[in-house]
Amino acid sequence: MARKRYSPHKGSLVPFDRTLFSNKHKFTYIGKGEIGGKAHGLAEFKGIIESGVFDRFSPDISVTIPALTVITTEYFDQFIRQNDLKEIAFSSARDDLIANTFLQARLPVQLLGDLRSLVQQVHTPLAVRSSSMLEDAMFEPFASVYGTKMIPNNQPGVDSRFHKLVEAIKYVYASTFFKAAANYMKATHHTLHDEKMAVIIQEVIGTRFGERFYPHISGVVRSYNFYPYGNAEPEEGVVDLALGMGRTIVDEGTAWSYSPAYPKTGPPFNSVNDMMKSSQTKFWAVNMQAPGRYNPVDEVEYMEKYDLTAAEYDGSLSYIASTLDLQDGRITSGTGITGPRILDFAPILKSKMIPLNELLETLLKISEDRLGMRVEIEFALRLDRMDCSPADFGFLQIRPMVVSDTEVELNQSELIGDGVLVSSETVLGNGILDTIRDIVYIDPDRFDVSNSREIAGQLDKFNEILVDSKKPYLLIGFGRLGTSDPSCGVPVTFDQISGAKAIIESSLPDLAFNLSQGSHFFHNVTSFRIFYFSVNHWSEYGIDWDWLKKQKVIRETEFLKHVELPSALLVKVDGRKGRGVIFYERKK
């Protein structure tokens, strides 16, 4: 696919005029600096919407970018300079110390008048998001590196709303210098001095249900599917859908996944019980009541996680859930009968109450043609509470996807045989790598998921040593890496394993896990071109633990071992067929 230049849409933004969200100018900026990578992507897409290509979906679905204003990097520079923050910013101090110092500093006075004017007119929840210079740039990861804060913005007093907005902006500024950002800089060969931060203040799309505010559907659509199943092809893409705020998908990896080419075909499950176990059971919403805690350095200070019973009470499951009939074991679309709910979005995907899938197919094609490459898009959907439509589709973010087209020949016979450390038919990536001599693995004899948080901390230290030594390594773990639920695997953040060039995730008899394509962790894995092997413990392939345990250990903790090999491993991955092998003896 030809690659086109990625540039902001000229004329999409107008200067903020203190009438934000209340007139025709819903895409504005404050300051004379840069708007950052995330805002560039939205500016590009604003031009696409205004071309009228989505008009045919109206009135069932209207496509918009939620109203926003961008604080340019000019004020970030002023904020750092006027408050003498460089020393603490580049000090490698703890995140909470940096955040608290930034929160005590003052925003430039020229900015404060516009912010106060903004909150005087706006009473809906706001997302205060990063839009850094490096963020979402071509072939750079930076997904979920910087902070985003959702604020309810519903206090009766202007002063209170103004102060909460100011706190959120300072928090996003501070996140530029958090440890995660510093580790990413090392992995991408940048320095913190290369970075500047613009901030997007954006209306949160959703509906208020009493104490909760959330969209009926959040989603991520990708134009390349690394794990196709059934008749789906990788080039046909993949969609992840979830109830509530998108944090469920992009930070936790929980979603209903399907191919846009086969919207009625869900993920393969062995049984209804397996389907129930994998279905979303909790969702995130903005807490519209007084928060139970004051913690301005907490990214989810104003967010809460709720059970599906709350969504049932709100009436927000009617168009997105199915129901298991306990009498006959059948699954019925909708919530017209009593029984456990399954979030499979059947009323929309199978009964086509709104043409969401057709819209997503159109969206992918247009975005690919415009950017000249594979794309990943985040969105949110607000449904009509009574009739499902008209629905509001909020376009939130677009990123380029990195998909290698190198042709790799890998015979089936190579997956089994002498010299194979691991092989799998569920592998992400494409290509050949022969530079890894170091292996970090969780000791299978000592692993207990109850210690997964401690293991994440130990991985962080091993990663720092290997990154500083410029040694790429193979990481072997159990359950899902990057999960936010420590009972499902190791809740490591991507920056804590940023030096790994190949990752093996293995299941255990009591620790199965589902793959997720829509999460920020997954996006970073693909953007860094990391080979990613998923291994089931019952598989005919698996890991040669006998060989690995015989290798010389040069560093270990209670749960981890670090092995340095005399010669490099050979990693071969056939991305077209999604299978791969790692040899410890064979040569190319």
DOLUMVO-677310 format. One record per residue (C-alpha): residue in one letter; y, x, z. Coordinates in steps of 0.02 Angstrom, whole numbers, plus 50000, padded with zeros to 5 digits. Each point is the difference from the previous one (the first is absolute). Layout:
% DOLUMVO-677310
AYXZ ...
***
This chain:
% DOLUMVO-677310
M500005000050000 A501705006949951 R501115004350147 K501784993749997 R501505005850096 Y500214991150166 S501824996450029 P501044987150093 H500564984849905 K501815002849962 G501144986550063 S498724992050117 L501005003850156 V501754994950045 P501055006050147 F499774990450161 D501434987550017 R499614992650171 T499294984149923 L498195006249992 F498654986749978 S501284986449977 N500585002549821 K499295005349833 H499975018550046 K498385002350096 F499695018249958 T501415010450071 Y500355017250070 I501115008150130 G500615017849975 K500165012349857 G498375009750017 E498234997549932 I498984984250026 G498305008750017 G498324997949915 K499504983050070 A501674992049952 H499885007949827 G498344991149971 L500754983350053 A501535002749890 E498855003449853 F499034984050031 K501574989550024 G500385002949817 I498264994249952 I500194983750097 E501694996649923 S499265002049825 G499164983050028 V498205005649977 F499434990350154 D500934983849961 R498414992049933 F499284999750177 S501444989250062 P500084987750085 D498275003750073 I500525017650051 S501715008249997 V500035019049996 T501395009050092 I500435015750094 P500504994450175 A501865002550029 L500425017650057 T501325013150023 V499755018849996 I500905012250114 T500115015549891 T499625017750055 E501865003450021 Y499954991950172 F498405008950048 D500885016649968 Q501514994450100 F498934993850144 I499075016550015 R501595010449984 Q501174990150112 N498734999250142 D499405018149985 L498194994249980 K499345014349894 E499365009950148 I498924985950071 A499534993849825 F499235016749949 S499365004850172 S498214993349983 A500324990250160 R498944984950044 D500344984449898 D500614990250151 L501255013650046 I500715000449823 A500084981149994 N500884998450168 T501285013249953 F500374991149836 L500154983250088 Q501345007250115 A501025006449852 R501344989749911 L499954993649821 P501545004349894 V501394987850039 Q500274996449814 L498254992449997 L500124989350155 G501204987049929 D498854996049854 L498484998750114 R500904988250118 S500554989449854 L498214999549939 V499264993250160 Q501414987550019 Q499384991249844 V498135002650009 H498844992050127 T498305002949920 P498845014450051 L500405016649919 A498935014749949 V500865016750027 R499065011849884 S500085018249950 S500475005049823 S500005018950002 M500365011749856 L498185005649991 E499204983450043 D498964992149862 A500515013449877 M498825003849859 F498355007650057 E500605001850178 P499194989750137 F501194996050145 A499254982850027 S500254994450179 V500765016650051 Y501664993150060 G500404985850117 T500284981749957 K500644987950129 M499954981049991 I501354991650105 P500064981250033 N501904999649983 N500044982850081 Q500965003250160 P501474987850018 G501255014050032 V500665010949858 D500145015050117 S498154999350045 R499444998749818 F501195013949951 H499345011950134 K498194996649952 L500395003649818 V500875016350046 E498515005250108 A498814996749857 I501025010549878 K500065014550123 Y498114998550024 V499705001549812 Y501185015049994 A499045008250143 S498324997249914 T500585012249865 F499625013950124 F498444993450087 K498425010550004 A499174989649863 A501445003749882 A499965018650041 N498135000849963 Y500244991149835 M501325012449951 K498755014150027 A498704991249894 T501214996649858 H500845017050006 H501684992750047 T501035003350157 L500914987850111 H501615007749934 D499564992549828 E500044982450069 K501394987150018 M499814982150055 A500744984149929 V499624983850093 I499594982949927 I500494984550100 Q499014985849924 E499674981750033 V498204997450060 I499134987249891 G499064987050101 T500094983950098 R500404997150182 F498624991550100 G500744998150174 E499925017050083 R499275008249843 F500745004949831 Y498845005949862 P499534997749816 H498484989449957 I499355014349894 S500335018649993 G499235010049861 V499755016549911 V499525000549817 R499445016049915 S499745002449814 Y498495011350027 N498484995350103 F499125014950077 Y498574989150065 P499594986849869 Y498514988650030 G499054987549894 N500694999049823 A501725006750047 E500645015849915 P501125013050086 E501414996949875 E500044981550043 G500805003950169 V499764992950173 V500944988150117 D500015000150191 L500614984250087 A500294996250185 L500854987250110 G501615005150086 M501005016049990 G499365013549883 R499665011750144 T498254992350005 I499645007449828 V501035015849985 D499775006750177 E498344992350051 G499074998249835 T499434982150034 A500074988449849 W499104988749877 S499715010649844 Y499634994249824 S500235005049819 P501384990649906 A498764998349856 Y498814990250114 P501074991150130 K498594988350049 T498845014350043 G500225007150174 P499335016050075 P498105001650005 F499294994950168 N498185000050052 S500184983850097 V501234987250064 N499965009050167 D500565016149916 M501384990449914 M500584992750166 K500015017150081 S501095007049860 S501234985649991 Q501735002250074 T500074993450179 K501735005450056 F501705001049918 W501715007850031 A501614990050016 V501795003250054 N500214994250180 M501464987850000 Q500004998450189 A500725012850117 P498835015049985 G498945003950151 R500565017950003 Y501535010549959 N499455015249903 P501165004749857 V498905014949952 D498524988449970 E499844995149816 V499224983150044 E501204995850142 Y500354982849927 M498304996649923 E498474991950076 K498194998049949 Y499264982650009 D498284992049983 L499624988049859 T500104985850124 A501885002549998 A500034998749810 E498924984450012 Y501274992650121 D501415004749879 G499114991649855 S500105015849897 L498145001149958 S499924984249893 Y500225008749832 I499215017050035 A498424997050101 S498254993149977 T498884992750134 L498205003650047 D499054983850027 L498885004050148 Q498844985549957 D499425006249832 G500715017649993 R501054996449846 I501775006349974 T501264986949948 S501715004149927 G501444994950112 T500124994250180 G499514981749978 I498465001550110 T499735007750170 G499185017050015 P500405018549999 R501375004849876 I499775013649870 L501555007549919 D499405000749819 F501544991849922 A498834988449904 P501234985349983 I501145011549901 L498765011649913 K498654987349960 S500904983249999 K501585007849925 M501234990250105 I501295012749940 P499795012649857 L500065015250115 N498665009949911 E500794997249828 L501655005950072 L499205015850070 E499165004049834 T501684998249912 L500855010350134 L498775014349980 K500145000649812 I501904999549998 S500155013050139 E498785011949915 D500894998449834 R501695002850082 L499495015250103 G498715006849879 M498685002450133 R498854991450123 V500944991350140 E499804993050175 I501084985350052 E500274991850171 F500544981950010 A500144984950116 L499834981649964 R500784985050085 L499144983549961 D500714982650012 R499384993450166 M499554982949934 D499455002549819 C499665018749980 S501245000849856 P501365004249962 A499605017350069 D501155015050019 F499285016649943 G500925014650081 F499845016749910 L500085013350136 Q499545017049931 I499285009149849 R499195017249997 P499185010349864 M498125002550015 V499165016749969 V498424997949896 S499195015549926 D499284998449825 T498985016250002 E498264997149929 V498635005850118 E498175000149949 L498874996150148 N498184996049971 Q499054988450115 S498745014050033 E501395010850073 L500264987950144 I498335004650076 G499315017350014 D500145017250076 G501705006050050 V500774982850021 L501034997750158 V500434982049960 S499994987849855 S500544982149982 E500264986249874 T501564994050090 V501245013949970 L501865000449970 G500855012849889 N499575009149841 G499755018349957 I499255016450061 L500545010550149 D499305016950055 T501275006550127 I499344992750163 R499175012050121 D500394991250163 I499164984450070 V500624989950149 Y498774987050059 I499744988250144 D498415004850090 P498794985549967 D499085003850161 R501584997850105 F500934986649906 D500414984350095 V501274987949927 S500724997450174 N500695017849984 S500774997349829 R501815001850060 E499605016650081 I499125005749841 A501554995749899 G501035011350111 Q498765014349980 L499994997749810 D501895001750002 K499885017150083 F498645006249882 N501024993849851 E501555009250060 I499035016350013 L499254998449827 V501624994249917 D500945014750076 S498625011649935 K500104991649828 K498144996250006 P499444983949914 Y498544992150090 L498644986749992 L500104986850137 I498474990150055 G500254984950114 F499244983550052 G500664982549968 R501664997349914 L501255014150014 G501794994050014 T499544983650083 S501174993050131 D498514992550091 P499135014050097 S498404989750008 C499825001149810 G500145018849981 V501225014050037 P501824994150007 V500705015949926 T501634999349903 F500055008049830 D501135014350052 Q498685004850130 I498735004049864 S501215004849861 G499135016749965 A498334991949953 K499615000749815 A498384990350015 I499534986850127 I498324992550042 E499954983750097 S498264995650062 S499384984150079 L498854999450150 P498744986550049 D501274992550120 L501575004649903 A500134992449827 F501684998949914 N500834992749846 L500975009949874 S501834995649976 Q501075003749850 G501664992750050 S500435010450152 H501295013750009 F498615011750058 F499054996349841 H501565002449893 N500255017250075 V498185004649969 T500204995949815 S501725007949983 F499415016350076 R498494999249881 I498805001650146 F498164997249962 Y499374986050110 F498144997150027 S499344984450085 V498235002450065 N498884986850074 H498805006750130 W498554990749918 S500415006849826 E498725010049901 Y501345013449981 G500905003350164 I500545016150085 D498905015550024 W500325001750186 D498575012550021 W500885012449886 L501714997050075 K499425002550179 K499325017249954 Q501695006449944 K501025011450111 V501264990650105 I501655009350022 R500924986750099 E499454984650097 T500524986950125 E499014986950093 F499894989549842 L500455011149852 K499315015449915 H500855011549875 V498875009649881 E500595013749882 L498825003449854 P499715016849913 S500254991749830 A500914984649939 L499254982749983 L499924992249827 V500674982149996 K499684989649845 V500604982049984 D499794988549851 G501434987750026 R499464988449860 K498344996450085 G500645002650176 R498675012450051 G500065017850059 V499085014750077 I500445015150107 F498905015349974 Y499895014250124 E499045011649883 R500124994949819 K501325006949883 K500884992049854 
***
